[in-house]
Amino acid sequence: MFRTLSFRFGIMLFFIFLAFFFDANNGEFVWEMQSGICNEYDFQTRQCLSIEEPKNFPKLVALIDIPTLFFIWVFTFCGSYFKTGNLVNKLERAYHLSKDAGELCACLGGVLIFWGVFHEAAMADAFKYIFMAYLYGHFTGIILITTVNYLRSKEEDKALN
């Protein structure tokens, strides 16, 4: 089971890696990104001409938010795991719940940040946390539903034989 699933998860992670780090327009990998407030942007060259407080940092850092991931995984576990019941059904419920936990976390982040003092830096942080919650919720859901589909196909194979 785990060899088949790990191969599929590896392919999924590889495509996420390519989507995040590979610049298809230039045909090269981009490992860093820039953050700051852009005052003037040239859309033809895709460059910021005037930026306040520019910061360069590794792109991998942008994908890591441990509190958000912990929030989603704890909600998913608490809402879907029980001692009794069919494992496939539990995992399918967890799949739905992980996406709901991501949406709940995104809503909480939006409410907490947008009800505060409004400024551009807070908006940038808000969208970072909101979309990170969606990313973690949906990616957890994809892992769970892939596992469910694998286990269901094994059950169907046993039923046929």
Secondary structure as UniProt FT lines:
FT   HELIX           2..21
FT   STRAND          22..23
FT   TURN            24..27
FT   STRAND          28..29
FT   STRAND          32..42
FT   TURN            43..46
FT   STRAND          47..58
FT   HELIX           59..62
FT   HELIX           66..80
FT   HELIX           87..114
FT   HELIX           120..160
//
